[in-house]
Amino acid sequence: MTITIASLEPILAIAAGVAILIVPKLLNYIVAGYLILVGLLGLGILNL
């Protein structure tokens, strides 16, 4: 099985949701990390 961004997104979304429920202060870090990752992928700097 090949792991791609499309297959990782649902897993990351579930993990982020659980982490936010457990520690609500993580929301800022999770959103910031997601935005940075999407930005790097969009610019083509990071190829996954």
SVG drawing of the C-alpha trace seen along z (x, -y; Angstrom):
<svg xmlns="http://www.w3.org/2000/svg" viewBox="-13 -29 25 31">
<polyline fill="none" stroke="black" stroke-width="0.4" points="0.0,0.0 1.4,-3.4 1.0,-6.1 0.2,-9.5 -1.0,-12.8 -4.5,-11.9 -4.4,-8.8 -2.7,-10.7 -5.1,-13.6 -8.0,-11.6 -5.6,-10.0 -4.0,-13.4 -7.5,-15.0 -8.6,-12.3 -5.4,-12.5 -5.6,-16.4 -9.2,-16.2 -8.4,-13.8 -5.4,-15.9 -7.6,-19.1 -10.2,-17.3 -7.6,-16.2 -5.5,-19.4 -7.4,-22.4 -4.4,-24.6 -2.8,-22.5 -5.3,-24.0 -3.0,-26.9 0.0,-24.7 -2.0,-22.2 -3.5,-24.9 -0.2,-26.6 1.6,-23.4 -1.2,-22.6 -1.0,-26.0 2.8,-25.8 2.6,-22.3 0.0,-23.3 1.9,-26.4 5.2,-24.4 3.3,-21.8 1.6,-24.5 4.8,-26.3 6.4,-23.0 9.2,-23.4 8.1,-20.1 7.4,-17.2 5.6,-14.3"/>
</svg>
